[in-house]
Structures are given as C-alpha cells and as structure tokens.
C-alpha cells in the first residue's frame, strides 16, 4: 500500500512537472511572437505567465527575465529594463558573463546596467549567494541535531 501511494505521488509530480513545462513552452512561444511583432507589453505578459509556470527553475527563469528586460528596453523604458536585470542578478544569480554572453540583450543596455549598478554588483551577487549560505547553516544545524538525538 505504501509503495502504491509513493508511486501515485511520483506520477502526480511528473505529470505536474510536464504540464508546467508545456505551459512554459506555449507562453514562451507566444511571447517570442509578440516580441517579433514589437508588441512588447503583450510579450512581457506572456513571459510573466511562463515564469509563473516554472518559478522554481532559476536557470530558466533568469533567461526569461533577460527577455523581459529586452522588451522594456526596446519599448523605451530603459530604467525598467535595468531594474529587471538587477533583479535577475540578486534573485536568480545572473553573473556578469551571463549578461555579456547572452544574445537576448542589447550591448548598450548591458553597458547602462553596469554604469547604474557600478560597485553594487558584488552586493547583488552576495545577496543571491547568501540564500545558499542560510540553507547550508540550516542543514548543518539539522544534521547536528540528528547526531545528538
């Protein structure tokens, strides 16, 4: 009985994951189409729906935030584009090389970002890294508690 319950939970998880990835792909395709048509607001809305469908996958989400920033930039909202990119650094771990290597961002936008954040880049990165430090501290505390029990 226990094995059957675990199997059912596993199937539910796999089905849910597959469904999320399908929503992600569909919304991403819609967003790309809107972006090509220069309908940036509609594209951003689709990108946000895609993010909501896979919000626990930082790598996928980070790339989508690059697309959102690009849409803001192309619609003349450079400040918002920079804000989105800053968020991608401290929330999703985007590193300088990600920003420089991606073909999703205009070089001028990346340059503007680095001008705006300047020396704050390291603090944004540290904010991202610190969330892992907190997890490690908790895991160490839990492991210690288990040993003493």
C-alpha positions as CSV (number, residue, x, y, z in Angstrom):
1,X,0.0,0.0,0.0
2,X,2.8,2.4,0.9
3,X,4.6,1.7,-2.4
4,X,1.4,2.3,-4.3
5,X,0.9,5.7,-2.6
6,X,4.5,6.7,-3.3
7,X,4.1,5.7,-6.9
8,X,0.9,7.8,-7.2
9,X,2.7,10.8,-5.7
10,X,5.5,10.3,-8.1
11,X,3.1,10.2,-11.1
12,X,1.4,13.3,-9.9
13,X,4.7,15.1,-9.6
14,X,5.9,14.0,-13.1
15,X,2.5,15.0,-14.6
16,X,2.5,18.3,-12.9
17,X,6.1,19.0,-14.0
18,X,5.3,18.1,-17.5
19,X,2.2,20.3,-17.5
20,X,4.3,23.2,-16.2
21,X,6.9,22.8,-18.9
22,X,4.1,22.7,-21.5
23,X,2.6,25.9,-20.2
24,X,6.1,27.4,-20.1
25,X,6.8,26.5,-23.7
26,X,3.5,27.7,-25.0
27,X,3.8,31.1,-23.2
28,X,7.4,31.5,-24.3
29,X,6.4,30.9,-27.9
30,X,3.6,33.4,-27.7
31,X,5.9,35.9,-26.1
32,X,8.5,35.5,-28.8
33,X,5.9,36.0,-31.5
34,X,4.6,39.2,-29.8
35,X,8.2,40.4,-29.4
36,X,8.9,39.9,-33.1
37,X,5.7,42.0,-33.8
38,X,7.0,44.6,-31.4
39,X,4.0,44.2,-29.1
40,X,6.2,44.4,-26.1
41,X,3.5,44.7,-23.4
42,X,1.8,41.5,-24.6
43,X,5.2,39.8,-24.9
44,X,6.0,40.8,-21.3
45,X,2.7,39.4,-20.1
46,X,3.4,36.1,-21.8
47,X,6.9,36.0,-20.3
48,X,5.4,36.5,-16.9
49,X,2.9,33.7,-17.4
50,X,5.8,31.4,-18.4
51,X,7.8,32.4,-15.3
52,X,4.8,31.6,-13.1
53,X,4.6,28.1,-14.6
54,X,8.2,27.2,-13.7
55,X,9.0,29.6,-10.9
56,X,11.3,27.0,-9.1
57,X,13.7,26.7,-12.0
58,X,16.1,29.6,-11.5
59,X,18.1,29.0,-14.7
60,X,15.1,29.0,-17.0
61,X,13.5,32.0,-15.2
62,X,16.8,34.0,-15.4
63,X,16.8,33.8,-19.2
64,X,13.2,34.9,-19.4
65,X,14.0,37.9,-17.3
66,X,16.6,38.8,-19.9
67,X,13.8,38.8,-22.5
68,X,11.6,40.9,-20.3
69,X,14.4,43.5,-19.8
70,X,14.9,43.5,-23.6
71,X,11.2,44.2,-24.2
72,X,11.3,47.1,-21.7
73,X,14.5,48.4,-23.4
74,X,13.0,48.2,-26.9
75,X,9.9,49.9,-25.8
76,X,11.9,52.9,-24.5
77,X,11.8,52.0,-20.8
78,X,15.5,51.7,-20.1
79,X,15.1,52.3,-16.3
80,X,12.7,49.4,-16.0
81,X,15.0,47.2,-18.1
82,X,17.9,47.9,-15.8
83,X,15.7,47.2,-12.8
84,X,14.7,43.9,-14.2
85,X,18.3,43.0,-14.8
86,X,19.3,44.0,-11.3
87,X,16.6,41.6,-10.1
88,X,17.9,38.8,-12.2
89,X,21.3,39.3,-10.5
90,X,20.2,39.2,-6.9
91,X,17.3,36.9,-7.2
92,X,18.4,34.4,-9.9
93,X,22.1,34.6,-9.8
94,X,22.9,36.2,-13.2
95,X,26.6,36.8,-13.4
96,X,28.4,39.4,-15.5
97,X,29.3,36.8,-18.0
98,X,25.7,35.8,-18.4
99,X,24.8,39.3,-19.2
100,X,27.7,39.8,-21.6
101,X,27.3,36.5,-23.4
102,X,23.5,36.4,-23.9
103,X,22.2,37.3,-27.4
104,X,19.0,38.5,-25.8
105,X,20.3,41.8,-24.6
106,X,21.4,44.9,-26.5
107,X,25.0,45.8,-25.7
108,X,24.0,49.3,-24.8
109,X,21.5,48.0,-22.2
110,X,24.2,45.9,-20.6
111,X,26.6,48.8,-20.6
112,X,23.9,51.0,-19.0
113,X,23.2,48.3,-16.3
114,X,26.9,48.2,-15.3
115,X,27.0,52.0,-15.2
116,X,24.0,52.2,-13.0
117,X,24.9,49.4,-10.5
118,X,28.6,50.1,-10.5
119,X,30.2,48.8,-7.3
120,X,26.8,47.4,-6.2
121,X,27.2,44.4,-8.5
122,X,29.1,42.5,-5.8
123,X,26.4,43.2,-3.1
124,X,23.7,42.0,-5.5
125,X,25.6,38.8,-6.1
126,X,26.3,38.4,-2.4
127,X,22.6,38.7,-1.8
128,X,21.9,35.8,-4.1
129,X,24.7,33.7,-2.7
130,X,23.6,34.4,0.9
131,X,20.4,32.5,0.4
132,X,22.5,29.3,-0.1
133,X,24.6,30.1,3.0
134,X,21.4,30.2,5.0
135,X,20.3,26.9,3.6
136,X,23.7,25.4,4.4
137,X,23.6,26.7,8.0
138,X,20.1,25.2,8.5
139,X,21.2,21.9,7.0
140,X,24.3,21.8,9.4
141,X,22.0,22.6,12.3
142,X,19.6,19.9,11.4
143,X,22.5,17.4,10.9
144,X,23.9,18.4,14.3
145,X,20.5,17.9,16.0
146,X,20.1,14.5,14.4
147,X,23.5,13.4,15.7
148,X,22.6,14.5,19.3
149,X,19.3,12.7,19.2
